[in-house]
Amino acid sequence: MTATTATHDTDWWRHINSKLGGQIPALYGVRAVAVFLVILYHFGFDSVNGALGVEIFFTLSGFLITWLLLKENDATGTISFRGFYLRRTLRIFPAMYVYLLFGLAIHLVRGHQVPWADVVASTFYLENYHEAIFRTPDNYMGHTWSLAIEEQFYLLWPLVMYRLRNNLPRLTTVLLAVIMGVWILRVVLHFGFGVYQGYIYHSFETRMDQLAMGCLLAVLLKREVLTNVWRFITSRTYLPAIVIAVIAASSMLHGSFDYRFAIGYTLEPLLTAILLVQLIVLAETAPWKFFNGVIMGFLGRISYSLYLYQQLTLYTARSFTAEYPVALQLAFAIAVTVAFAAFSYYFIEQRFRLRSPDHS
């Protein structure tokens, strides 16, 4: 390696570490895109792959949580379990349980049948296995299966991080083993045993590699390895468009469970991880500035509540505007969903988050 190359490498890492030092506006934009994939699909656009939005959330969550834990270890020399679980509890539980009670009240007042089994499973963040095993019909708590997977991840991952926080090469190996192991498990369950596709779709052990991919990205960036790879994928402003196109093309093949479980569920998180790095570096360039925009930032910040309330608001809003063109139905449904989500964010999420140790 020449002195010039070494200098360029150092400059690249200094640049990306400055981007990762605080809030990362572009990633709010990614959250906004992910939640609107879900919203458009649940509104009725079957050609939009809402499940891809969930995959993006998984990979992004793994990356952000791991990066925060690595920063904490740098600052304090350890990882506080109490601090971590307190932050996650205040960040996630209040909004979730208010949504649960709100939907329950609507069902009771309107005399609708309450999906009690789903309510109980969601209360304890077990809806993913409830749906995987009992194949329950969709209802206002059905989408909490993905939140259950994230909570199960939050329960386990800090323990692994604590054990290996000062041995990142070994942590890299563990994450690669998890990703490979889950891929093998999916293939065996699907092709070898013909397991019900809903189980593979919903269960933690068959989806945790998508979170692990985000964790791996954070660890690799922290280690400052693969410099030539990162420099190459961020060297041209058109490269994120290529990655997005490949992700979109892959997601369009999800109608084939063979492709989805053998290729899609592994390829798309990898491409998402690549895209995250590209947007972190290139989001201030002309083609990608909208990820840093005010609207995308706002929608990204309220994305958790958007994800919660869309399951209730979209159908109701559309039924009120059924006689109008689809474009107006969609605009009204989005406006109602954003209004509910904004209320949840500012009056529930934020009030509880401010009580956490570092407001993260």
Phi, psi and omega in degrees: 000127179283165179297323180295316179296316179300320178296317178298319178297315179299318179297321181295315181292324176297321180294311183288327177294328175293325178292324184271003185288335181219222176293147181240092187306321183300329182286336170296322176297321177296318177301318180298315179299316182298314183290329179284338169298318178294315182298313182296321178294313181290337175291330179137002178273090185295339180286345177272131182272092178297330180297332177296323176301320178294319177302316180299316178301317181300309183295318179296319178298314179301319180294309186294316181297317181294319179297319178296320179293322177294320177296319179297318180296322177297319186282325188241347183082005180203181176236124181273112177296318180300314180297317182296308184291330176293316178299314181295320180298312182289332181284324193248314190297312185303311181297320180297313184286330174294317176300315180302313182291324178297312178296322178297317179298318179299316180298317182291315182296320183273001177072022178277154178292129181273128177281074190301321181298319178291323178298314180294315180298320180292324179303323182258014179054050177234015184297332179298317180282330176298315178289322182296322186270317187260355175053051186286149176291158183294144179205185189291347176253000186300324184287352180287359176301322181288327176294325177297318178298317179296320179295321178295325174295313180299329180292323188262322191297319179301330178294318177293314180301317181299317183293325188244016187297335181254013178224071186294328174300319178292322177297323175300315179298318179299315181294319177298321178294321178296313181299314179293319181296319179291321176301314178298317180300313179300315181297316180295315180297318184281307186276326184275320186244355179059037182297143179311128185299330179295329177291315180295326180290322191260336191280150182296316186291343178258000179233353187291345177294334179289327171288318181298329178296319176294321176300315181299319178301314180299317181294317180296318178294322178296323180284346182056050177248172181059038185304316182297325178295309182297319179296321181292313185288347177249014187278341181225142184288343180275348185296322176300327179297323178294316179297316179299318180297319180291319177300314180297317179297318180296317182294335179288347180265008183292347176299337174267113179296330177301313180291314185303311187278331183271328186235305189304313185290347175258319182292315186294319174297323177298314179294324177297318178299317177298316181297322179301315179297316180300317182287326176300319184276322192254003187295346177267000178273159190308312185292340190239011182297334183297336176295335179264001186290164183297315183295313180296323178296317179297312181295325178293322180293324181263014187298326179296312178290327173302315180296320179297305193278339182301333181293332177266318192282325187297311182296315182296314180296321181291324180294329179288337184242027187301332183276357181262164177302155183301324180299318178289323175302314181296315180300316180294317181298319179294318180299316180295316181296317179297321180297313179296318182293320179296318177299314180299319183293310187282328186257349178238296183305307185294321181296323179279324181298324181295346178272352180284160186302320183231015177061022183273000000 
